[in-house]
Each structure stands twice: as structure tokens, then as C-alpha cells.
Amino acid sequence: MKKVSIIARCLVNTKIFTDMSEAESSIEKIFNDSYSEHSFEEWNTEVSELSANRVIARVAMASKVRVRSLIQELWNH
């Protein structure tokens, strides 16, 4: 699963967005605004299903989805 899809799934699961593509577009905008010196395409690599599911499950327990924190967390996966 791509990194953007992991974060988007978290946002959809917590009902912040209802559509994955809208969530992914929002995440890409946040990435580009926050990390303009980096490439979104280079960051947005595949993550193992196990790692993806762990992040999604952990965020499901959170009261708030922190997109920038998740971008940072997934940076080196």
C-alpha cells in the first residue's frame, strides 16, 4: 500500500473524509506545503501490508489524525 493511501485510509476511517481520492489529494497538498523541498512522488513509496495495517489500527484508537506526524513517521518506510 502506498504511504498516501495509508494516511487516507486513516482519514476515511475516522470520517474526516468520505472519499479516498479526496483524502489523498488533501494529503498531497499538505505534503507539498510542508515539505516543498522534497518530492511527494519519491516519498510516496510502497509500505508492507503489515506495517500499513499497524499504522491504520493505531490511528483508529487516536482521537485526532495528525497528517504531518504520519508523513514523518512513514518517511523511512
Short mmCIF file of the C-alpha atoms (twelve columns), coordinates in Angstrom:
data_MODEL
# 
_entry.id   MODEL 
# 
loop_
_atom_site.group_PDB 
_atom_site.id 
_atom_site.type_symbol 
_atom_site.label_atom_id 
_atom_site.label_alt_id 
_atom_site.label_comp_id 
_atom_site.label_asym_id 
_atom_site.label_seq_id 
_atom_site.Cartn_x 
_atom_site.Cartn_y 
_atom_site.Cartn_z 
_atom_site.pdbx_PDB_model_num 
ATOM 1  C CA . MET A 1  0.000   0.000  0.000  1 
ATOM 2  C CA . LYS A 2  1.319   3.484  -0.838 1 
ATOM 3  C CA . LYS A 3  2.046   5.845  2.049  1 
ATOM 4  C CA . VAL A 4  -0.603  8.332  0.922  1 
ATOM 5  C CA . SER A 5  -3.206  5.555  0.895  1 
ATOM 6  C CA . ILE A 6  -2.338  4.552  4.456  1 
ATOM 7  C CA . ILE A 7  -2.926  8.081  5.739  1 
ATOM 8  C CA . ALA A 8  -6.026  8.475  3.549  1 
ATOM 9  C CA . ARG A 9  -7.474  5.237  4.982  1 
ATOM 10 C CA . CYS A 10 -6.969  6.676  8.479  1 
ATOM 11 C CA . LEU A 11 -8.817  9.853  7.491  1 
ATOM 12 C CA . VAL A 12 -11.686 7.910  5.894  1 
ATOM 13 C CA . ASN A 13 -11.926 5.513  8.851  1 
ATOM 14 C CA . THR A 14 -12.269 8.449  11.243 1 
ATOM 15 C CA . LYS A 15 -14.854 10.018 8.936  1 
ATOM 16 C CA . ILE A 16 -12.793 13.160 8.254  1 
ATOM 17 C CA . PHE A 17 -13.217 12.310 4.554  1 
ATOM 18 C CA . THR A 18 -15.689 10.010 2.854  1 
ATOM 19 C CA . ASP A 19 -13.717 9.579  -0.366 1 
ATOM 20 C CA . MET A 20 -10.199 8.131  -0.624 1 
ATOM 21 C CA . SER A 21 -9.229  10.252 -3.629 1 
ATOM 22 C CA . GLU A 22 -10.224 13.467 -1.847 1 
ATOM 23 C CA . ALA A 23 -8.243  12.424 1.216  1 
ATOM 24 C CA . GLU A 24 -5.209  11.555 -0.911 1 
ATOM 25 C CA . SER A 25 -5.371  14.929 -2.692 1 
ATOM 26 C CA . SER A 26 -5.524  16.710 0.652  1 
ATOM 27 C CA . ILE A 27 -2.528  14.752 1.961  1 
ATOM 28 C CA . GLU A 28 -0.512  15.556 -1.171 1 
ATOM 29 C CA . LYS A 29 -1.291  19.260 -0.706 1 
ATOM 30 C CA . ILE A 30 -0.228  19.133 2.966  1 
ATOM 31 C CA . PHE A 31 2.975   17.335 1.961  1 
ATOM 32 C CA . ASN A 32 3.794   19.872 -0.747 1 
ATOM 33 C CA . ASP A 33 3.030   22.809 1.557  1 
ATOM 34 C CA . SER A 34 5.050   21.401 4.451  1 
ATOM 35 C CA . TYR A 35 7.919   19.745 2.597  1 
ATOM 36 C CA . SER A 36 8.292   21.797 -0.572 1 
ATOM 37 C CA . GLU A 37 11.985  20.883 -0.829 1 
ATOM 38 C CA . HIS A 38 11.089  17.169 -1.132 1 
ATOM 39 C CA . SER A 39 9.332   15.177 -3.831 1 
ATOM 40 C CA . PHE A 40 5.916   13.760 -2.998 1 
ATOM 41 C CA . GLU A 41 6.413   11.028 -5.613 1 
ATOM 42 C CA . GLU A 42 9.732   9.954  -4.078 1 
ATOM 43 C CA . TRP A 43 8.211   9.904  -0.583 1 
ATOM 44 C CA . ASN A 44 5.043   8.041  -1.629 1 
ATOM 45 C CA . THR A 45 6.506   4.553  -1.887 1 
ATOM 46 C CA . GLU A 46 5.008   1.172  -1.106 1 
ATOM 47 C CA . VAL A 47 4.836   0.021  2.519  1 
ATOM 48 C CA . SER A 48 4.308   -3.590 3.552  1 
ATOM 49 C CA . GLU A 49 0.749   -4.609 4.366  1 
ATOM 50 C CA . LEU A 50 1.796   -5.488 7.903  1 
ATOM 51 C CA . SER A 51 3.264   -2.026 8.547  1 
ATOM 52 C CA . ALA A 52 0.324   -0.323 6.854  1 
ATOM 53 C CA . ASN A 53 -2.198  -2.252 8.944  1 
ATOM 54 C CA . ARG A 54 -0.303  -1.443 12.153 1 
ATOM 55 C CA . VAL A 55 -0.404  2.297  11.420 1 
ATOM 56 C CA . ILE A 56 -4.093  2.179  10.459 1 
ATOM 57 C CA . ALA A 57 -5.004  0.192  13.599 1 
ATOM 58 C CA . ARG A 58 -3.013  2.506  15.878 1 
ATOM 59 C CA . VAL A 59 -4.557  5.648  14.400 1 
ATOM 60 C CA . ALA A 60 -8.030  4.129  14.791 1 
ATOM 61 C CA . MET A 61 -7.511  4.430  18.558 1 
ATOM 62 C CA . ALA A 62 -6.440  8.089  18.387 1 
ATOM 63 C CA . SER A 63 -8.793  10.984 18.960 1 
ATOM 64 C CA . LYS A 64 -7.149  13.012 16.198 1 
ATOM 65 C CA . VAL A 65 -5.386  12.187 12.912 1 
ATOM 66 C CA . ARG A 66 -2.146  14.166 12.663 1 
ATOM 67 C CA . VAL A 67 -1.292  14.086 8.970  1 
ATOM 68 C CA . ARG A 68 2.111   15.774 9.257  1 
ATOM 69 C CA . SER A 69 3.128   13.372 12.025 1 
ATOM 70 C CA . LEU A 70 2.083   10.399 9.920  1 
ATOM 71 C CA . ILE A 71 4.047   11.740 6.936  1 
ATOM 72 C CA . GLN A 72 7.115   11.944 9.179  1 
ATOM 73 C CA . GLU A 73 6.500   8.504  10.685 1 
ATOM 74 C CA . LEU A 74 6.248   6.904  7.263  1 
ATOM 75 C CA . TRP A 75 9.223   8.796  5.813  1 
ATOM 76 C CA . ASN A 76 11.754  5.961  6.135  1 
ATOM 77 C CA . HIS A 77 9.434   3.006  5.481  1 
# 
